[in-house]
Amino acid sequence: MLDFDTCYRAMASRDARFDGNFYVAVATTGVYCRPVCGSRTPKPENVRFFRVPAAAEAAGFRACRRCRPDAAPSSRDWNVRGDLVARALRLIAGGAVDEVGVAGVARRLAVSERHLHRQLVAEVGAGPLALAVNRRSQVARLLIESSALPMADVAFAAGYSSIRQFNDGMRAAFGCAPSQLRTVRGQPGPARPAGPLVLRLRYRPPLAAASLLAWLRARAVPGIERADHARYRRTLRLPRGTGWSELDLRAPRQHVTLRLWLEDLRDVTAAVRRCRDLLDLDADPAAIAQVLGADPLIGPLVLATPGVRVLGCVDGFELAVRALTEQHAPPPEARQLCRRLVQRYGETVAAPDGEPAALFPTAPALTDAVLGGPALTAAIRGLARAVAHGDISLDRDADRDETTARLAALPGVSPWTAQRVRRHALGDPDAFSFEDPALRGAAPPTALEERAGRWRPWRSYAVTHLVGEGHGVR
């Protein structure tokens, strides 16, 4: 539950630590804002607080045009937590309601629709349909302001079933017609562009872009990805087709530039969500630094490289396979082994311009794969069969404890590899293993045992600081 006095003080002081954790609605204006909005501070009797934008919109408020609450990074609370509500929010943010409906989301979470609705309303003040409607309006506004796509293409790409529904939804969310949002940005262009979609992914600064790119360069697998000192590009296997993404991290100013080439525009939600997860753009560096910065071991590292992120992935199965190869071989050799997998079992695609031009193999394609020695081959086959048969889910919304336990029970998968998958594929900010060989030279074992408990719930970030750019997987 939100404490009114705490939220009001945070709003009145424009405290950036609370940005994205709650939203401020003003009854006299009918507008909801971020707590850091520069507008005049309203009187307490005119204010209501909401956990998510969807709850404010369901209550009849529209988004502020000044502070753009629809564009703010999501609350870190949902990344920390692994319970039903957090998993449901991650699913809905990825467009699952549009793909499988509320019933399908409930089935994936192994609960009834009624229980899912009750839990979401109790926790965030909005049900799954309201959350899905809010996600559609956010995606639509992103496309309107960042591209020259015709409005019809924007509507269907965002998940609306008709132009009328699109117009009504945008008026309810933003208080104006969709065309007015584009006019404000000075992007009239009615014709659909032949090039990529160019979008801006916002984050909470700072962002350690150089360390992210160095990590990506060190492990880029030729054929599926390419990285240099400014950009990272790779192929994407999406729900409705193939895609390519290019993330530009040159001199970022609270946003990363994303260029997307998509076979089906309806995949834009999934593509954006995966790119945000890859770069951990919903992280809150201030909250992390508050815990880790006071530690004598981690504190100097946090000060030296502020804004370090825990790299995620665009495909959980790919990440798990790469983690397995690094368990059985040093990183340079593991990179070559993954390249062999792509060449033998991957799918070649026609890239828009140059490489990369292949997709990482699917789980069914690797159930009988041969790679490296017998131990690695058996481990990859076991993992592929478990994923292909549905025994293990490596999606971001999976149950973290259950998935970690099932991974560690597979032959050839060490407990510390399971924790790496939990950290980078499932997005757990507190994944940690004393047995991880990457930590052996980073700190004495006694120091780790003594201090690791104080790093909760950010032990994944502590590991990233300790091992630096030369270890780990993504």
C-alpha positions as CSV (number, residue, x, y, z in Angstrom):
1,M,0.0,0.0,0.0
2,L,1.1,3.5,-0.7
3,D,1.7,5.8,2.2
4,F,0.1,9.2,1.4
5,D,2.4,11.3,3.5
6,T,5.6,9.7,2.2
7,C,4.4,10.0,-1.4
8,Y,3.3,13.6,-1.0
9,R,6.7,14.6,0.5
10,A,8.5,12.8,-2.3
11,M,6.4,14.6,-4.9
12,A,6.7,18.0,-3.3
13,S,10.5,17.6,-3.2
14,R,10.7,16.1,-6.7
15,D,12.7,13.2,-5.3
16,A,14.1,11.2,-8.3
17,R,14.4,8.1,-6.2
18,F,10.7,7.6,-6.4
19,D,10.4,8.1,-10.1
20,G,8.5,5.1,-11.6
21,N,7.5,3.8,-8.2
22,F,4.2,5.6,-8.0
23,Y,2.2,8.2,-10.0
24,V,0.5,11.4,-9.0
25,A,-3.1,12.2,-10.1
26,V,-4.7,15.6,-9.6
27,A,-8.4,15.7,-9.4
28,T,-8.7,19.4,-10.5
29,T,-6.8,18.9,-13.8
30,G,-7.7,15.3,-14.6
31,V,-4.0,14.6,-15.2
32,Y,-1.5,12.1,-13.7
33,C,2.2,12.8,-13.5
34,R,5.5,11.4,-12.4
35,P,6.6,12.5,-8.9
36,V,9.5,14.4,-10.5
37,C,7.2,16.5,-12.7
38,G,8.0,20.2,-12.7
39,S,4.4,21.3,-12.6
40,R,3.1,23.3,-9.6
41,T,2.6,21.2,-6.5
42,P,-1.1,20.5,-6.0
43,K,-3.0,20.7,-2.7
44,P,-3.1,17.4,-0.7
45,E,-6.9,17.2,-0.9
46,N,-6.7,17.2,-4.7
47,V,-4.1,14.4,-5.0
48,R,-4.4,10.6,-5.5
49,F,-1.5,8.2,-5.8
50,F,-1.3,5.1,-8.0
51,R,1.2,2.3,-8.3
52,V,1.0,2.0,-12.2
53,P,-0.2,4.3,-15.0
54,A,-2.9,1.9,-15.9
55,A,-4.6,2.4,-12.5
56,A,-4.6,6.1,-13.0
57,E,-6.1,5.8,-16.5
58,A,-8.7,3.3,-15.3
59,A,-9.7,6.0,-12.7
60,G,-10.3,8.5,-15.5
61,F,-7.0,10.5,-15.5
62,R,-4.9,11.2,-18.6
63,A,-1.1,11.3,-18.9
64,C,0.7,14.6,-18.4
65,R,2.2,16.0,-21.6
66,R,5.1,17.7,-19.7
67,C,6.6,14.8,-17.7
68,R,5.5,11.9,-19.9
69,P,4.6,9.3,-17.2
70,D,3.9,6.8,-20.0
71,A,7.6,7.0,-21.1
72,A,9.2,6.5,-17.6
73,P,11.1,3.3,-16.9
74,S,9.1,0.8,-14.9
75,S,9.4,0.4,-11.1
76,R,12.3,-1.6,-9.9
77,D,10.0,-3.4,-7.5
78,W,8.7,-5.7,-10.3
79,N,12.3,-6.7,-11.2
80,V,13.2,-7.5,-7.7
81,R,10.2,-9.6,-7.0
82,G,9.4,-13.0,-8.4
83,D,5.9,-13.5,-7.2
84,L,2.6,-13.9,-9.1
85,V,2.0,-10.1,-9.6
86,A,5.5,-9.3,-10.7
87,R,5.5,-12.2,-13.2
88,A,2.0,-11.2,-14.5
89,L,3.2,-7.6,-15.0
90,R,6.3,-8.8,-17.0
91,L,4.0,-11.0,-19.2
92,I,1.6,-8.2,-19.9
93,A,4.3,-5.7,-20.6
94,G,5.6,-8.1,-23.3
95,G,2.2,-8.1,-25.0
96,A,1.0,-11.5,-23.8
97,V,-2.6,-10.3,-23.4
98,D,-2.7,-9.4,-27.1
99,E,-1.2,-12.7,-28.1
100,V,-3.0,-15.3,-25.8
101,G,-5.7,-13.2,-24.0
102,V,-6.2,-12.9,-20.2
103,A,-7.1,-16.6,-20.1
104,G,-3.8,-17.5,-21.7
105,V,-1.8,-15.4,-19.3
106,A,-3.6,-17.0,-16.3
107,R,-2.8,-20.5,-17.7
108,R,0.9,-19.6,-18.0
109,L,0.8,-18.5,-14.4
110,A,-1.2,-21.6,-13.3
111,V,-4.0,-19.6,-11.7
112,S,-7.6,-18.8,-12.6
113,E,-8.5,-15.6,-14.4
114,R,-10.5,-14.4,-11.3
115,H,-7.5,-15.0,-9.0
116,L,-5.2,-13.2,-11.4
117,H,-7.5,-10.2,-11.6
118,R,-8.1,-10.1,-7.9
119,Q,-4.3,-10.1,-7.1
120,L,-3.5,-7.4,-9.7
121,V,-6.2,-5.1,-8.5
122,A,-5.2,-5.5,-4.9
123,E,-1.5,-4.9,-5.6
124,V,-1.5,-2.3,-8.4
125,G,-5.1,-1.0,-8.6
126,A,-5.7,-2.3,-12.2
127,G,-6.7,-5.6,-13.7
128,P,-4.9,-7.4,-16.7
129,L,-7.1,-5.8,-19.3
130,A,-6.6,-2.3,-18.0
131,L,-2.8,-3.0,-17.9
132,A,-2.9,-4.3,-21.5
133,V,-4.8,-1.2,-22.7
134,N,-2.2,1.1,-21.0
135,R,0.6,-0.9,-22.7
136,R,-1.0,-0.4,-26.1
137,S,-1.3,3.4,-25.6
138,Q,2.3,3.6,-24.5
139,V,3.5,1.6,-27.6
140,A,1.3,3.6,-29.9
141,R,2.7,7.0,-28.6
142,L,6.2,5.7,-28.9
143,L,5.6,4.8,-32.5
144,I,3.8,8.1,-33.3
145,E,6.5,10.3,-31.9
146,S,9.5,8.3,-33.0
147,S,8.5,7.2,-36.5
148,A,6.6,8.4,-39.6
149,L,4.4,5.3,-39.8
150,P,0.8,5.8,-41.0
151,M,-1.7,5.9,-38.1
152,A,-3.3,2.6,-39.3
153,D,0.1,0.8,-39.1
154,V,0.7,2.3,-35.6
155,A,-2.7,1.2,-34.4
156,F,-2.3,-2.5,-35.4
157,A,1.3,-2.6,-34.4
158,A,0.4,-1.5,-30.9
159,G,-2.2,-4.2,-30.6
160,Y,-5.5,-2.3,-31.3
161,S,-8.1,-4.3,-33.1
162,S,-9.6,-1.3,-35.0
163,I,-8.9,2.3,-35.9
164,R,-11.9,3.4,-33.8
165,Q,-10.6,1.6,-30.8
166,F,-7.2,3.2,-31.4
167,N,-8.6,6.7,-31.6
168,D,-10.8,6.3,-28.5
169,G,-7.9,4.7,-26.5
170,M,-5.5,7.5,-27.3
171,R,-8.0,10.2,-26.5
172,A,-8.7,8.6,-23.1
173,A,-5.0,8.1,-22.3
174,F,-3.6,11.4,-23.6
175,G,-6.6,13.8,-24.0
176,C,-6.1,14.3,-27.7
177,A,-6.3,12.6,-31.1
178,P,-3.3,10.5,-32.2
179,S,-2.5,12.9,-35.0
180,Q,-2.0,15.8,-32.6
181,L,0.8,13.9,-30.8
182,R,2.7,13.7,-34.1
183,T,2.0,17.3,-34.9
184,V,3.5,18.4,-31.6
185,R,6.7,16.6,-32.5
186,G,6.7,18.0,-36.0
187,Q,6.7,14.6,-37.8
188,P,3.8,14.8,-40.2
189,G,5.0,12.2,-42.9
190,P,2.1,10.1,-44.0
191,A,4.1,7.6,-46.0
192,R,5.4,4.5,-44.5
193,P,9.3,4.7,-44.4
194,A,11.4,2.0,-46.1
195,G,14.1,2.1,-43.5
196,P,14.1,0.9,-39.9
197,L,11.9,2.1,-37.0
198,V,13.9,4.5,-34.9
199,L,12.8,4.5,-31.3
200,R,14.1,6.0,-28.0
201,L,14.4,3.7,-25.0
202,R,14.5,5.8,-21.8
203,Y,16.3,4.8,-18.6
204,R,17.3,6.2,-15.2
205,P,20.9,7.6,-15.5
206,P,23.7,7.0,-15.2
207,L,24.4,4.2,-17.7
208,A,27.8,2.6,-18.0
209,A,27.6,2.3,-21.8
210,A,31.3,1.5,-22.3
211,S,31.3,-1.5,-20.0
212,L,28.1,-2.8,-21.6
213,L,29.6,-2.6,-25.1
214,A,32.9,-4.1,-24.0
215,W,31.1,-7.1,-22.5
216,L,29.0,-7.5,-25.7
217,R,32.0,-7.3,-28.0
218,A,33.9,-9.9,-26.0
219,R,31.2,-12.5,-26.5
220,A,29.6,-11.6,-29.8
221,V,28.9,-14.7,-31.9
222,P,29.5,-14.0,-35.6
223,G,26.4,-14.6,-37.7
224,I,23.8,-13.5,-35.0
225,E,25.3,-10.4,-33.5
226,R,27.9,-7.7,-34.0
227,A,29.2,-5.1,-31.6
228,D,31.7,-2.2,-31.9
229,H,32.6,0.8,-29.6
230,A,29.2,2.5,-30.1
231,R,26.6,0.1,-31.3
232,Y,25.3,-3.4,-30.9
233,R,23.3,-5.2,-33.5
234,R,21.7,-8.7,-33.6
235,T,18.9,-10.9,-35.0
236,L,15.7,-11.5,-33.2
237,R,13.3,-14.4,-33.2
238,L,10.0,-12.8,-32.5
239,P,6.4,-14.2,-32.0
240,R,5.3,-13.4,-35.6
241,G,8.5,-13.3,-37.6
242,T,12.1,-12.3,-37.7
243,G,13.6,-9.0,-36.6
244,W,16.9,-7.1,-36.4
245,S,17.8,-4.6,-33.7
246,E,20.5,-2.1,-33.5
247,L,21.2,-0.4,-30.1
248,D,23.1,2.9,-30.4
249,L,24.8,3.9,-27.1
250,R,26.8,6.8,-28.3
251,A,26.7,9.7,-25.8
252,P,23.3,8.7,-24.4
253,R,21.1,11.3,-22.7
254,Q,18.6,9.4,-20.7
255,H,17.7,7.3,-23.7
256,V,19.2,4.6,-26.0
257,T,18.5,4.8,-29.7
258,L,16.9,1.6,-31.0
259,R,16.6,0.8,-34.7
260,L,14.3,-2.0,-35.6
261,W,13.8,-3.9,-38.8
262,L,10.7,-6.1,-38.4
263,E,8.9,-8.6,-40.7
264,D,5.7,-8.0,-38.8
265,L,5.1,-4.6,-37.1
266,R,3.0,-6.3,-34.5
267,D,6.2,-7.6,-33.0
268,V,7.3,-4.1,-32.0
269,T,6.2,-4.7,-28.4
270,A,8.1,-7.9,-28.0
271,A,11.2,-6.4,-29.7
272,V,11.3,-3.3,-27.5
273,R,10.8,-5.4,-24.4
274,R,13.7,-7.7,-25.2
275,C,16.0,-4.9,-26.0
276,R,15.1,-3.2,-22.7
277,D,15.8,-6.4,-20.9
278,L,19.1,-7.0,-22.7
279,L,20.5,-3.7,-21.5
280,D,18.7,-3.7,-18.1
281,L,17.2,-0.3,-18.8
282,D,14.6,-0.5,-16.1
283,A,17.3,-0.7,-13.4
284,D,17.5,2.0,-10.7
285,P,21.2,2.9,-10.3
286,A,20.5,5.2,-7.3
287,A,18.8,2.4,-5.3
288,I,21.5,-0.1,-6.1
289,A,24.3,2.4,-5.3
290,Q,22.6,3.2,-1.9
291,V,23.1,-0.4,-0.8
292,L,26.3,-1.4,-2.6
293,G,28.1,2.0,-2.3
294,A,28.4,1.8,1.4
295,D,30.2,-1.6,1.3
296,P,34.1,-1.3,1.7
297,L,34.6,-4.0,-1.0
298,I,32.0,-3.0,-3.6
299,G,31.8,0.7,-2.8
300,P,35.0,1.8,-4.6
301,L,33.9,-0.2,-7.7
302,V,30.5,1.5,-7.7
303,L,32.1,4.9,-7.4
304,A,34.6,4.1,-10.2
305,T,31.9,2.8,-12.7
306,P,28.5,4.3,-11.9
307,G,25.4,2.9,-13.7
308,V,26.7,-0.6,-14.2
309,R,23.9,-2.9,-15.5
310,V,23.4,-6.7,-15.5
311,L,23.1,-7.7,-19.1
312,G,20.0,-9.7,-19.9
313,C,19.2,-11.5,-23.1
314,V,16.8,-11.5,-26.0
315,D,16.2,-15.3,-25.7
316,G,16.4,-17.3,-22.5
317,F,17.2,-20.6,-24.2
318,E,20.1,-19.0,-26.2
319,L,21.4,-17.6,-22.9
320,A,21.3,-20.9,-21.2
321,V,23.2,-22.7,-24.0
322,R,25.8,-20.0,-23.9
323,A,26.1,-20.3,-20.2
324,L,26.6,-24.1,-20.5
325,T,29.4,-23.7,-23.1
326,E,31.2,-21.3,-20.7
327,Q,30.8,-23.9,-17.9
328,H,32.7,-26.4,-20.0
329,A,35.1,-24.1,-21.9
330,P,36.9,-20.7,-21.5
331,P,35.0,-17.8,-23.0
332,P,37.0,-17.5,-26.2
333,E,36.5,-21.2,-26.9
334,A,32.9,-21.0,-25.8
335,R,32.3,-18.3,-28.4
336,Q,33.6,-20.5,-31.2
337,L,31.5,-23.4,-30.0
338,C,28.4,-21.2,-30.2
339,R,29.4,-20.1,-33.6
340,R,29.6,-23.8,-34.7
341,L,26.1,-24.3,-33.2
342,V,24.7,-21.4,-35.3
343,Q,26.4,-22.7,-38.5
344,R,25.2,-26.3,-38.1
345,Y,21.7,-25.9,-36.5
346,G,20.8,-22.2,-36.9
347,E,18.4,-20.7,-39.4
348,T,19.8,-18.4,-42.1
349,V,17.7,-15.2,-42.8
350,A,17.9,-12.4,-45.3
351,A,19.3,-9.5,-43.4
352,P,18.2,-6.0,-44.4
353,D,21.8,-4.9,-45.0
354,G,24.8,-7.0,-44.3
355,E,25.4,-9.2,-41.2
356,P,24.3,-10.6,-38.9
357,A,22.1,-12.9,-40.9
358,A,21.3,-16.0,-38.8
359,L,19.1,-17.0,-35.9
360,F,20.3,-18.9,-32.9
361,P,19.0,-22.5,-33.0
362,T,15.7,-23.4,-31.3
363,A,15.4,-26.0,-28.5
364,P,13.9,-28.6,-30.8
365,A,16.8,-28.1,-33.3
366,L,19.4,-29.0,-30.6
367,T,17.8,-32.1,-29.0
368,D,20.2,-34.3,-30.9
369,A,23.0,-31.7,-31.4
370,V,26.7,-32.7,-31.2
371,L,29.1,-30.1,-29.9
372,G,32.5,-30.3,-28.2
373,G,33.1,-33.2,-25.8
374,P,30.6,-35.8,-24.6
375,A,29.8,-33.9,-21.4
376,L,28.9,-30.7,-23.2
377,T,26.9,-32.5,-25.8
378,A,24.9,-34.3,-23.2
379,A,24.3,-31.1,-21.2
380,I,23.0,-29.2,-24.3
381,R,20.8,-32.1,-25.4
382,G,19.3,-32.4,-21.9
383,L,18.6,-28.7,-21.7
384,A,17.1,-28.6,-25.2
385,R,14.8,-31.5,-24.5
386,A,13.6,-30.1,-21.2
387,V,12.8,-26.8,-22.9
388,A,11.3,-28.3,-26.0
389,H,9.0,-30.6,-23.9
390,G,7.9,-27.7,-21.8
391,D,9.5,-29.0,-18.6
392,I,11.5,-25.8,-18.2
393,S,10.6,-22.2,-19.1
394,L,13.4,-19.7,-19.6
395,D,11.2,-16.7,-20.3
396,R,11.4,-13.6,-18.2
397,D,8.1,-14.3,-16.5
398,A,9.1,-17.9,-15.3
399,D,9.0,-18.9,-11.7
400,R,12.6,-18.2,-10.7
401,D,13.0,-20.7,-7.9
402,E,11.3,-23.5,-9.8
403,T,13.3,-22.9,-13.0
404,T,16.6,-22.7,-11.1
405,A,15.9,-26.0,-9.3
406,R,15.0,-27.8,-12.5
407,L,18.1,-26.4,-14.3
408,A,20.4,-27.5,-11.5
409,A,18.8,-31.0,-11.6
410,L,19.7,-31.5,-15.3
411,P,22.8,-33.6,-16.0
412,G,25.9,-31.4,-16.7
413,V,24.4,-28.2,-15.3
414,S,26.3,-26.9,-12.3
415,P,24.4,-24.9,-9.5
416,W,26.5,-21.8,-10.4
417,T,25.5,-22.0,-14.1
418,A,21.9,-22.2,-13.0
419,Q,22.4,-19.0,-11.0
420,R,24.0,-17.3,-14.0
421,V,20.9,-18.2,-16.1
422,R,18.7,-16.9,-13.3
423,R,20.6,-13.7,-13.2
424,H,20.8,-13.0,-17.0
425,A,17.8,-14.8,-18.5
426,L,15.2,-14.6,-15.7
427,G,16.3,-11.1,-14.6
428,D,16.8,-11.8,-10.9
429,P,18.8,-8.9,-9.4
430,D,19.8,-11.0,-6.4
431,A,21.1,-14.2,-8.1
432,F,24.4,-15.3,-6.4
433,S,26.5,-18.4,-6.0
434,F,29.6,-18.8,-3.9
435,E,30.7,-21.6,-6.2
436,D,30.9,-19.4,-9.3
437,P,34.5,-19.6,-10.6
438,A,34.3,-16.1,-11.9
439,L,34.3,-14.9,-8.3
440,R,37.4,-16.9,-7.2
441,G,39.9,-14.2,-8.0
442,A,37.6,-11.3,-7.3
443,A,37.6,-11.5,-3.5
444,P,38.7,-13.9,-0.8
445,P,36.0,-16.5,0.0
446,T,35.8,-15.4,3.6
447,A,35.1,-11.8,2.5
448,L,32.3,-13.0,0.2
449,E,30.6,-15.1,2.9
450,E,30.9,-12.2,5.3
451,R,29.5,-9.5,3.0
452,A,27.2,-11.1,0.5
453,G,24.2,-11.0,2.8
454,R,24.6,-7.2,3.0
455,W,24.3,-6.8,-0.7
456,R,20.7,-8.1,-0.9
457,P,18.6,-7.6,-3.0
458,W,21.3,-6.5,-5.5
459,R,23.8,-9.3,-5.4
460,S,23.6,-9.7,-9.2
461,Y,25.0,-6.2,-9.5
462,A,27.6,-6.9,-6.9
463,V,28.8,-9.9,-9.0
464,T,28.9,-7.7,-12.1
465,H,31.1,-5.2,-10.3
466,L,33.4,-7.8,-8.9
467,V,34.0,-9.8,-12.1
468,G,34.3,-6.8,-14.4
469,E,34.0,-7.0,-18.1
470,G,35.9,-10.2,-18.6
471,H,33.6,-12.7,-17.0
472,G,30.0,-13.8,-17.1
473,V,27.5,-14.5,-19.9
474,R,24.5,-12.7,-21.3
